[in-house]
Amino acid sequence: MIYRFTIISDEVEGFMREIQIDADAKFLDLHKLILESCGYEDNQLTSFTICENGWEKGQEITLEEMDLDADEDSFIMAETELSEFLEDEKQHLLYTFDPLADRVFFIELSEIKTGKNLSSGKITRSCGDAPAQALDFDEMFARNPIDTASGIMDDDGMFGDEIDASEIDLEGYDISDDF
């Protein structure tokens, strides 16, 4: 079974990546393809978050063991197959690529192609430039001082925790059905 993922960013208009990968691949394989597609270095403690009911955060799958609470199951990218958590088209994930600033890519499982397999994943579409992998906090704070009363960045809500599903629109992208 092949999964086709569409990846977008709320930071850069026109940015989109499409990745196809076997359902039995590990989250680590998807992580590496995302890094490759964006030209990012593998030097951040990235994670995937499985979303429920639209973009509501659910189970997290981390790059490294983060076993902070023994009562909760922890999942590691290198040990967790995509098919363990992903089974429905249009299912959503978040990929945190800059954990210090809590910056994410929005990912949708756009299509599931049954009866076929891929020996390795591939980047099938790349549109626009990726956002910077990590923010320069000194430069950012000089331009947008923190509003100490609310604890969020002025004007753009960069540090807000809520995701407005109405702002995530995958409809404008021409996504092929070819495998």
URSULUR-V688440 format. One record per residue. RES is the residue in one letter. PSI is psi in whole degrees, -180 to 180 (* if undefined). Layout:
# URSULUR-V688440
RES&PSI / RES&PSI
This chain:
# URSULUR-V688440
M&137 / I&134 / Y&137 / R&121 / F&141 / T&130 / I&129 / I&168 / S&144 / D&1 / E&-31 / V&114 / E&136 / G&-5 / F&129 / M&139 / R&145 / E&130 / I&137 / Q&136 / I&151 / D&144 / A&-25 / D&-2 / A&162 / K&157 / F&-30 / L&-38 / D&-42 / L&-43 / H&-48 / K&-37 / L&-38 / I&-46 / L&-46 / E&-43 / S&-24 / C&-8 / G&27 / Y&153 / E&156 / D&69 / N&19 / Q&153 / L&75 / T&167 / S&159 / F&146 / T&123 / I&130 / C&149 / E&149 / N&62 / G&-111 / W&19 / E&129 / K&134 / G&-128 / Q&137 / E&140 / I&118 / T&160 / L&-40 / E&158 / E&124 / M&19 / D&74 / L&-30 / D&112 / A&-18 / D&-19 / E&143 / D&141 / S&144 / F&134 / I&138 / M&-43 / A&-18 / E&-5 / T&121 / E&147 / L&-41 / S&-14 / E&-29 / F&-17 / L&119 / E&-6 / D&137 / E&148 / K&6 / Q&146 / H&150 / L&157 / L&140 / Y&109 / T&109 / F&-17 / D&86 / P&-28 / L&-34 / A&5 / D&48 / R&139 / V&160 / F&146 / F&126 / I&136 / E&134 / L&93 / S&-34 / E&146 / I&121 / K&108 / T&158 / G&3 / K&157 / N&157 / L&134 / S&-30 / S&153 / G&163 / K&151 / I&117 / T&-16 / R&141 / S&113 / C&134 / G&167 / D&142 / A&151 / P&160 / A&141 / Q&-40 / A&146 / L&147 / D&102 / F&-37 / D&-46 / E&-41 / M&-46 / F&-29 / A&-37 / R&-34 / N&83 / P&149 / I&135 / D&101 / T&-23 / A&-40 / S&-21 / G&14 / I&164 / M&144 / D&151 / D&-47 / D&-2 / G&30 / M&-33 / F&13 / G&149 / D&-19 / E&143 / I&125 / D&106 / A&-27 / S&-18 / E&-10 / I&109 / D&112 / L&-2 / E&-30 / G&0 / Y&136 / D&102 / I&123 / S&158 / D&7 / D&136 / F&*
